[in-house]
Amino acid sequence: MIWQLDLILVFLAVIAAVAAITVRDLLSAVMILGAFSFFMCMIWTQMGGLDVAFTEACVGAGITTAFFIATLYNTTRRTKD
């Protein structure tokens, strides 16, 4: 394993996680969580867990992000009186 790449990926994953919980826009948070899942996919690949990386890419970065975006567009931002 290349430890420099591991360090960069972990750093980017931590930055994405902190950004996702501090951003105020929900769509931005969903997109940042998709990036976090992508970084986790790369970390799993570096660790040799290709099956886990593939699952993380499909479910975490793909389907979950698409479902969150669809949910955001099908809900209203304000409550109805």
Biopython code that builds the backbone (N, CA, C, O; Angstrom):
import numpy as np
from Bio.PDB.StructureBuilder import StructureBuilder

atoms = [
    (1, "MET", "N", (0.836, -1.190, 0.000)),
    (1, "MET", "CA", (0.000, 0.000, 0.000)),
    (1, "MET", "C", (0.878, 1.250, 0.000)),
    (1, "MET", "O", (1.985, 1.252, 0.538)),
    (2, "ILE", "N", (0.379, 2.269, -0.590)),
    (2, "ILE", "CA", (1.089, 3.546, -0.638)),
    (2, "ILE", "C", (0.553, 4.403, 0.501)),
    (2, "ILE", "O", (-0.589, 4.860, 0.450)),
    (3, "TRP", "N", (1.358, 4.619, 1.512)),
    (3, "TRP", "CA", (0.864, 5.298, 2.702)),
    (3, "TRP", "C", (0.551, 6.768, 2.450)),
    (3, "TRP", "O", (-0.302, 7.337, 3.131)),
    (4, "GLN", "N", (1.220, 7.389, 1.490)),
    (4, "GLN", "CA", (0.923, 8.792, 1.185)),
    (4, "GLN", "C", (-0.481, 8.927, 0.595)),
    (4, "GLN", "O", (-1.219, 9.855, 0.929)),
    (5, "LEU", "N", (-0.836, 7.997, -0.280)),
    (5, "LEU", "CA", (-2.178, 8.015, -0.864)),
    (5, "LEU", "C", (-3.230, 7.725, 0.192)),
    (5, "LEU", "O", (-4.295, 8.342, 0.197)),
    (6, "ASP", "N", (-2.934, 6.782, 1.094)),
    (6, "ASP", "CA", (-3.853, 6.479, 2.190)),
    (6, "ASP", "C", (-4.090, 7.711, 3.055)),
    (6, "ASP", "O", (-5.224, 8.007, 3.432)),
    (7, "LEU", "N", (-3.022, 8.418, 3.363)),
    (7, "LEU", "CA", (-3.126, 9.614, 4.196)),
    (7, "LEU", "C", (-3.950, 10.698, 3.516)),
    (7, "LEU", "O", (-4.766, 11.357, 4.161)),
    (8, "ILE", "N", (-3.743, 10.884, 2.222)),
    (8, "ILE", "CA", (-4.514, 11.884, 1.480)),
    (8, "ILE", "C", (-5.991, 11.510, 1.439)),
    (8, "ILE", "O", (-6.852, 12.369, 1.631)),
    (9, "LEU", "N", (-6.294, 10.233, 1.189)),
    (9, "LEU", "CA", (-7.694, 9.797, 1.118)),
    (9, "LEU", "C", (-8.395, 9.920, 2.464)),
    (9, "LEU", "O", (-9.554, 10.332, 2.522)),
    (10, "VAL", "N", (-7.709, 9.569, 3.543)),
    (10, "VAL", "CA", (-8.304, 9.716, 4.877)),
    (10, "VAL", "C", (-8.535, 11.188, 5.188)),
    (10, "VAL", "O", (-9.573, 11.551, 5.742)),
    (11, "PHE", "N", (-7.578, 12.032, 4.838)),
    (11, "PHE", "CA", (-7.728, 13.469, 5.058)),
    (11, "PHE", "C", (-8.924, 14.017, 4.283)),
    (11, "PHE", "O", (-9.703, 14.801, 4.825)),
    (12, "LEU", "N", (-9.078, 13.612, 3.020)),
    (12, "LEU", "CA", (-10.208, 14.074, 2.212)),
    (12, "LEU", "C", (-11.542, 13.544, 2.746)),
    (12, "LEU", "O", (-12.551, 14.246, 2.705)),
    (13, "ALA", "N", (-11.544, 12.304, 3.247)),
    (13, "ALA", "CA", (-12.769, 11.745, 3.821)),
    (13, "ALA", "C", (-13.174, 12.499, 5.084)),
    (13, "ALA", "O", (-14.358, 12.764, 5.292)),
    (14, "VAL", "N", (-12.215, 12.842, 5.919)),
    (14, "VAL", "CA", (-12.526, 13.607, 7.143)),
    (14, "VAL", "C", (-13.020, 15.003, 6.789)),
    (14, "VAL", "O", (-13.970, 15.493, 7.399)),
    (15, "ILE", "N", (-12.391, 15.645, 5.818)),
    (15, "ILE", "CA", (-12.837, 16.976, 5.380)),
    (15, "ILE", "C", (-14.260, 16.908, 4.837)),
    (15, "ILE", "O", (-15.079, 17.777, 5.136)),
    (16, "ALA", "N", (-14.564, 15.882, 4.040)),
    (16, "ALA", "CA", (-15.914, 15.736, 3.487)),
    (16, "ALA", "C", (-16.930, 15.479, 4.586)),
    (16, "ALA", "O", (-18.040, 16.008, 4.533)),
    (17, "ALA", "N", (-16.571, 14.677, 5.579)),
    (17, "ALA", "CA", (-17.501, 14.397, 6.679)),
    (17, "ALA", "C", (-17.795, 15.654, 7.488)),
    (17, "ALA", "O", (-18.948, 15.910, 7.835)),
    (18, "VAL", "N", (-16.772, 16.432, 7.788)),
    (18, "VAL", "CA", (-16.973, 17.675, 8.545)),
    (18, "VAL", "C", (-17.768, 18.679, 7.715)),
    (18, "VAL", "O", (-18.639, 19.370, 8.242)),
    (19, "ALA", "N", (-17.475, 18.760, 6.433)),
    (19, "ALA", "CA", (-18.205, 19.697, 5.563)),
    (19, "ALA", "C", (-19.670, 19.306, 5.443)),
    (19, "ALA", "O", (-20.539, 20.176, 5.383)),
    (20, "ALA", "N", (-19.957, 18.003, 5.407)),
    (20, "ALA", "CA", (-21.342, 17.555, 5.257)),
    (20, "ALA", "C", (-22.193, 17.916, 6.468)),
    (20, "ALA", "O", (-23.386, 18.181, 6.321)),
    (21, "ILE", "N", (-21.610, 17.930, 7.645)),
    (21, "ILE", "CA", (-22.410, 18.261, 8.832)),
    (21, "ILE", "C", (-22.424, 19.752, 9.135)),
    (21, "ILE", "O", (-23.222, 20.202, 9.957)),
    (22, "THR", "N", (-21.556, 20.530, 8.488)),
    (22, "THR", "CA", (-21.548, 21.960, 8.758)),
    (22, "THR", "C", (-22.244, 22.796, 7.686)),
    (22, "THR", "O", (-22.611, 23.943, 7.943)),
    (23, "VAL", "N", (-22.428, 22.249, 6.508)),
    (23, "VAL", "CA", (-23.070, 23.011, 5.437)),
    (23, "VAL", "C", (-24.563, 23.140, 5.728)),
    (23, "VAL", "O", (-25.166, 22.236, 6.307)),
    (24, "ARG", "N", (-25.153, 24.252, 5.332)),
    (24, "ARG", "CA", (-26.548, 24.492, 5.668)),
    (24, "ARG", "C", (-27.519, 24.082, 4.558)),
    (24, "ARG", "O", (-28.696, 23.849, 4.834)),
    (25, "ASP", "N", (-27.062, 23.992, 3.344)),
    (25, "ASP", "CA", (-27.915, 23.611, 2.226)),
    (25, "ASP", "C", (-27.978, 22.088, 2.135)),
    (25, "ASP", "O", (-26.943, 21.421, 2.137)),
    (26, "LEU", "N", (-29.182, 21.541, 2.055)),
    (26, "LEU", "CA", (-29.348, 20.087, 2.055)),
    (26, "LEU", "C", (-28.797, 19.438, 0.791)),
    (26, "LEU", "O", (-28.208, 18.360, 0.855)),
    (27, "LEU", "N", (-28.983, 20.078, -0.346)),
    (27, "LEU", "CA", (-28.461, 19.514, -1.586)),
    (27, "LEU", "C", (-26.933, 19.464, -1.568)),
    (27, "LEU", "O", (-26.335, 18.494, -2.035)),
    (28, "SER", "N", (-26.317, 20.491, -1.037)),
    (28, "SER", "CA", (-24.858, 20.485, -0.906)),
    (28, "SER", "C", (-24.401, 19.376, 0.037)),
    (28, "SER", "O", (-23.397, 18.712, -0.220)),
    (29, "ALA", "N", (-25.132, 19.178, 1.121)),
    (29, "ALA", "CA", (-24.786, 18.118, 2.066)),
    (29, "ALA", "C", (-24.882, 16.744, 1.413)),
    (29, "ALA", "O", (-24.042, 15.878, 1.659)),
    (30, "VAL", "N", (-25.892, 16.546, 0.592)),
    (30, "VAL", "CA", (-26.043, 15.259, -0.100)),
    (30, "VAL", "C", (-24.899, 15.042, -1.074)),
    (30, "VAL", "O", (-24.360, 13.938, -1.155)),
    (31, "MET", "N", (-24.522, 16.066, -1.809)),
    (31, "MET", "CA", (-23.428, 15.931, -2.762)),
    (31, "MET", "C", (-22.094, 15.677, -2.045)),
    (31, "MET", "O", (-21.266, 14.903, -2.526)),
    (32, "ILE", "N", (-21.894, 16.323, -0.912)),
    (32, "ILE", "CA", (-20.670, 16.104, -0.149)),
    (32, "ILE", "C", (-20.657, 14.687, 0.431)),
    (32, "ILE", "O", (-19.600, 14.058, 0.488)),
    (33, "LEU", "N", (-21.802, 14.182, 0.856)),
    (33, "LEU", "CA", (-21.866, 12.803, 1.340)),
    (33, "LEU", "C", (-21.581, 11.806, 0.215)),
    (33, "LEU", "O", (-20.996, 10.750, 0.457)),
    (34, "GLY", "N", (-21.986, 12.133, -1.004)),
    (34, "GLY", "CA", (-21.628, 11.302, -2.145)),
    (34, "GLY", "C", (-20.119, 11.288, -2.368)),
    (34, "GLY", "O", (-19.539, 10.246, -2.674)),
    (35, "ALA", "N", (-19.488, 12.451, -2.211)),
    (35, "ALA", "CA", (-18.026, 12.519, -2.319)),
    (35, "ALA", "C", (-17.367, 11.729, -1.198)),
    (35, "ALA", "O", (-16.355, 11.064, -1.418)),
    (36, "PHE", "N", (-17.936, 11.798, 0.005)),
    (36, "PHE", "CA", (-17.411, 11.019, 1.128)),
    (36, "PHE", "C", (-17.468, 9.524, 0.824)),
    (36, "PHE", "O", (-16.518, 8.792, 1.103)),
    (37, "SER", "N", (-18.576, 9.076, 0.257)),
    (37, "SER", "CA", (-18.690, 7.665, -0.106)),
    (37, "SER", "C", (-17.668, 7.277, -1.167)),
    (37, "SER", "O", (-17.130, 6.170, -1.145)),
    (38, "PHE", "N", (-17.406, 8.185, -2.087)),
    (38, "PHE", "CA", (-16.391, 7.916, -3.103)),
    (38, "PHE", "C", (-15.004, 7.794, -2.477)),
    (38, "PHE", "O", (-14.237, 6.901, -2.838)),
    (39, "PHE", "N", (-14.678, 8.686, -1.539)),
    (39, "PHE", "CA", (-13.387, 8.595, -0.859)),
    (39, "PHE", "C", (-13.281, 7.299, -0.059)),
    (39, "PHE", "O", (-12.218, 6.678, -0.017)),
    (40, "MET", "N", (-14.383, 6.889, 0.576)),
    (40, "MET", "CA", (-14.367, 5.624, 1.308)),
    (40, "MET", "C", (-14.183, 4.452, 0.354)),
    (40, "MET", "O", (-13.524, 3.470, 0.695)),
    (41, "CYS", "N", (-14.755, 4.549, -0.827)),
    (41, "CYS", "CA", (-14.561, 3.516, -1.839)),
    (41, "CYS", "C", (-13.089, 3.403, -2.217)),
    (41, "CYS", "O", (-12.560, 2.300, -2.354)),
    (42, "MET", "N", (-12.440, 4.531, -2.383)),
    (42, "MET", "CA", (-11.018, 4.511, -2.711)),
    (42, "MET", "C", (-10.187, 3.955, -1.555)),
    (42, "MET", "O", (-9.204, 3.251, -1.786)),
    (43, "ILE", "N", (-10.567, 4.263, -0.324)),
    (43, "ILE", "CA", (-9.852, 3.729, 0.838)),
    (43, "ILE", "C", (-9.995, 2.214, 0.901)),
    (43, "ILE", "O", (-9.022, 1.504, 1.153)),
    (44, "TRP", "N", (-11.220, 1.717, 0.670)),
    (44, "TRP", "CA", (-11.422, 0.261, 0.672)),
    (44, "TRP", "C", (-10.617, -0.400, -0.441)),
    (44, "TRP", "O", (-10.105, -1.506, -0.263)),
    (45, "THR", "N", (-10.502, 0.259, -1.576)),
    (45, "THR", "CA", (-9.713, -0.290, -2.671)),
    (45, "THR", "C", (-8.241, -0.367, -2.283)),
    (45, "THR", "O", (-7.577, -1.369, -2.553)),
    (46, "GLN", "N", (-7.735, 0.678, -1.658)),
    (46, "GLN", "CA", (-6.348, 0.676, -1.211)),
    (46, "GLN", "C", (-6.087, -0.415, -0.177)),
    (46, "GLN", "O", (-4.986, -0.963, -0.123)),
    (47, "MET", "N", (-7.083, -0.734, 0.639)),
    (47, "MET", "CA", (-6.921, -1.762, 1.670)),
    (47, "MET", "C", (-7.073, -3.168, 1.109)),
    (47, "MET", "O", (-6.800, -4.145, 1.807)),
    (48, "GLY", "N", (-7.501, -3.282, -0.135)),
    (48, "GLY", "CA", (-7.619, -4.587, -0.766)),
    (48, "GLY", "C", (-9.002, -5.202, -0.683)),
    (48, "GLY", "O", (-9.194, -6.345, -1.099)),
    (49, "GLY", "N", (-9.951, -4.480, -0.162)),
    (49, "GLY", "CA", (-11.319, -4.990, -0.085)),
    (49, "GLY", "C", (-12.126, -4.565, -1.293)),
    (49, "GLY", "O", (-12.953, -3.657, -1.208)),
    (50, "LEU", "N", (-11.887, -5.219, -2.418)),
    (50, "LEU", "CA", (-12.532, -4.798, -3.662)),
    (50, "LEU", "C", (-14.036, -5.034, -3.634)),
    (50, "LEU", "O", (-14.788, -4.259, -4.225)),
    (51, "ASP", "N", (-14.490, -6.089, -2.959)),
    (51, "ASP", "CA", (-15.925, -6.326, -2.876)),
    (51, "ASP", "C", (-16.612, -5.251, -2.044)),
    (51, "ASP", "O", (-17.709, -4.808, -2.382)),
    (52, "VAL", "N", (-15.972, -4.833, -0.960)),
    (52, "VAL", "CA", (-16.531, -3.764, -0.126)),
    (52, "VAL", "C", (-16.483, -2.432, -0.872)),
    (52, "VAL", "O", (-17.409, -1.628, -0.769)),
    (53, "ALA", "N", (-15.418, -2.203, -1.612)),
    (53, "ALA", "CA", (-15.287, -0.964, -2.390)),
    (53, "ALA", "C", (-16.356, -0.885, -3.472)),
    (53, "ALA", "O", (-16.944, 0.173, -3.696)),
    (54, "PHE", "N", (-16.603, -2.000, -4.135)),
    (54, "PHE", "CA", (-17.632, -2.023, -5.171)),
    (54, "PHE", "C", (-19.013, -1.763, -4.574)),
    (54, "PHE", "O", (-19.812, -1.023, -5.147)),
    (55, "THR", "N", (-19.289, -2.369, -3.431)),
    (55, "THR", "CA", (-20.576, -2.143, -2.760)),
    (55, "THR", "C", (-20.709, -0.696, -2.310)),
    (55, "THR", "O", (-21.776, -0.099, -2.453)),
    (56, "GLU", "N", (-19.640, -0.128, -1.769)),
    (56, "GLU", "CA", (-19.662, 1.275, -1.342)),
    (56, "GLU", "C", (-19.891, 2.202, -2.532)),
    (56, "GLU", "O", (-20.617, 3.189, -2.419)),
    (57, "ALA", "N", (-19.282, 1.890, -3.660)),
    (57, "ALA", "CA", (-19.459, 2.728, -4.847)),
    (57, "ALA", "C", (-20.891, 2.647, -5.361)),
    (57, "ALA", "O", (-21.487, 3.666, -5.709)),
    (58, "CYS", "N", (-21.437, 1.448, -5.410)),
    (58, "CYS", "CA", (-22.799, 1.282, -5.935)),
    (58, "CYS", "C", (-23.843, 1.849, -4.991)),
    (58, "CYS", "O", (-24.700, 2.634, -5.398)),
    (59, "VAL", "N", (-23.769, 1.454, -3.742)),
    (59, "VAL", "CA", (-24.805, 1.831, -2.787)),
    (59, "VAL", "C", (-24.556, 3.221, -2.223)),
    (59, "VAL", "O", (-25.445, 4.071, -2.261)),
    (60, "GLY", "N", (-23.363, 3.462, -1.702)),
    (60, "GLY", "CA", (-23.078, 4.724, -1.027)),
    (60, "GLY", "C", (-23.029, 5.915, -1.955)),
    (60, "GLY", "O", (-23.724, 6.907, -1.738)),
    (61, "ALA", "N", (-22.213, 5.823, -2.990)),
    (61, "ALA", "CA", (-22.036, 6.966, -3.882)),
    (61, "ALA", "C", (-23.087, 7.025, -4.975)),
    (61, "ALA", "O", (-23.340, 8.097, -5.523)),
    (62, "GLY", "N", (-23.703, 5.903, -5.303)),
    (62, "GLY", "CA", (-24.650, 5.874, -6.411)),
    (62, "GLY", "C", (-26.099, 5.960, -5.997)),
    (62, "GLY", "O", (-26.736, 7.005, -6.137)),
    (63, "ILE", "N", (-26.614, 4.870, -5.492)),
    (63, "ILE", "CA", (-28.053, 4.766, -5.234)),
    (63, "ILE", "C", (-28.508, 5.687, -4.104)),
    (63, "ILE", "O", (-29.533, 6.358, -4.223)),
    (64, "THR", "N", (-27.747, 5.720, -3.007)),
    (64, "THR", "CA", (-28.150, 6.553, -1.868)),
    (64, "THR", "C", (-28.173, 8.030, -2.240)),
    (64, "THR", "O", (-29.098, 8.752, -1.868)),
    (65, "THR", "N", (-27.164, 8.477, -2.969)),
    (65, "THR", "CA", (-27.139, 9.880, -3.395)),
    (65, "THR", "C", (-28.316, 10.193, -4.312)),
    (65, "THR", "O", (-28.937, 11.249, -4.187)),
    (66, "ALA", "N", (-28.621, 9.297, -5.218)),
    (66, "ALA", "CA", (-29.758, 9.510, -6.118)),
    (66, "ALA", "C", (-31.074, 9.543, -5.350)),
    (66, "ALA", "O", (-31.938, 10.370, -5.642)),
    (67, "PHE", "N", (-31.237, 8.654, -4.374)),
    (67, "PHE", "CA", (-32.468, 8.653, -3.562)),
    (67, "PHE", "C", (-32.588, 9.922, -2.729)),
    (67, "PHE", "O", (-33.679, 10.481, -2.613)),
    (68, "PHE", "N", (-31.482, 10.388, -2.147)),
    (68, "PHE", "CA", (-31.521, 11.619, -1.368)),
    (68, "PHE", "C", (-31.885, 12.819, -2.236)),
    (68, "PHE", "O", (-32.671, 13.669, -1.817)),
    (69, "ILE", "N", (-31.326, 12.895, -3.428)),
    (69, "ILE", "CA", (-31.646, 14.011, -4.318)),
    (69, "ILE", "C", (-33.102, 13.943, -4.753)),
    (69, "ILE", "O", (-33.773, 14.973, -4.805)),
    (70, "ALA", "N", (-33.604, 12.758, -5.065)),
    (70, "ALA", "CA", (-35.012, 12.602, -5.442)),
    (70, "ALA", "C", (-35.925, 12.994, -4.280)),
    (70, "ALA", "O", (-36.966, 13.618, -4.487)),
    (71, "THR", "N", (-35.539, 12.632, -3.079)),
    (71, "THR", "CA", (-36.338, 13.004, -1.901)),
    (71, "THR", "C", (-36.347, 14.507, -1.698)),
    (71, "THR", "O", (-37.387, 15.078, -1.371)),
    (72, "LEU", "N", (-35.205, 15.160, -1.885)),
    (72, "LEU", "CA", (-35.144, 16.614, -1.724)),
    (72, "LEU", "C", (-36.024, 17.331, -2.740)),
    (72, "LEU", "O", (-36.664, 18.330, -2.411)),
    (73, "TYR", "N", (-36.061, 16.835, -3.961)),
    (73, "TYR", "CA", (-36.868, 17.490, -4.979)),
    (73, "TYR", "C", (-38.357, 17.189, -4.843)),
    (73, "TYR", "O", (-39.181, 17.916, -5.397)),
    (74, "ASN", "N", (-38.715, 16.141, -4.123)),
    (74, "ASN", "CA", (-40.125, 15.799, -3.941)),
    (74, "ASN", "C", (-40.703, 16.277, -2.616)),
    (74, "ASN", "O", (-41.852, 15.967, -2.302)),
    (75, "THR", "N", (-39.943, 17.014, -1.844)),
    (75, "THR", "CA", (-40.441, 17.585, -0.598)),
    (75, "THR", "C", (-40.418, 19.102, -0.688)),
    (75, "THR", "O", (-39.709, 19.683, -1.509)),
    (76, "THR", "N", (-41.208, 19.727, 0.172)),
    (76, "THR", "CA", (-41.210, 21.196, 0.219)),
    (76, "THR", "C", (-40.302, 21.644, 1.359)),
    (76, "THR", "O", (-40.048, 20.900, 2.307)),
    (77, "ARG", "N", (-39.826, 22.868, 1.243)),
    (77, "ARG", "CA", (-38.917, 23.376, 2.252)),
    (77, "ARG", "C", (-39.633, 24.068, 3.397)),
    (77, "ARG", "O", (-39.058, 24.242, 4.472)),
    (78, "ARG", "N", (-40.851, 24.456, 3.188)),
    (78, "ARG", "CA", (-41.599, 25.139, 4.241)),
    (78, "ARG", "C", (-42.837, 24.321, 4.597)),
    (78, "ARG", "O", (-43.380, 23.584, 3.774)),
    (79, "THR", "N", (-43.260, 24.473, 5.832)),
    (79, "THR", "CA", (-44.468, 23.773, 6.258)),
    (79, "THR", "C", (-45.686, 24.518, 5.758)),
    (79, "THR", "O", (-45.674, 25.745, 5.661)),
    (80, "LYS", "N", (-46.742, 23.780, 5.440)),
    (80, "LYS", "CA", (-47.975, 24.383, 4.993)),
    (80, "LYS", "C", (-48.855, 24.682, 6.199)),
    (80, "LYS", "O", (-49.013, 23.845, 7.088)),
    (81, "ASP", "N", (-49.421, 25.870, 6.221)),
    (81, "ASP", "CA", (-50.277, 26.279, 7.355)),
    (81, "ASP", "C", (-51.678, 25.773, 7.195)),
    (81, "ASP", "O", (-52.526, 26.023, 8.052)),
]
sb = StructureBuilder()
sb.init_structure("model")
sb.init_model(0)
sb.init_chain("A")
sb.init_seg("    ")
for serial, (resi, resn, name, xyz) in enumerate(atoms, 1):
    if name == "N":
        sb.init_residue(resn, " ", resi, " ")
    sb.init_atom(name, np.array(xyz, "f"), 0.0, 1.0, " ", f" {name:<3s}", serial, name[0])
structure = sb.get_structure()
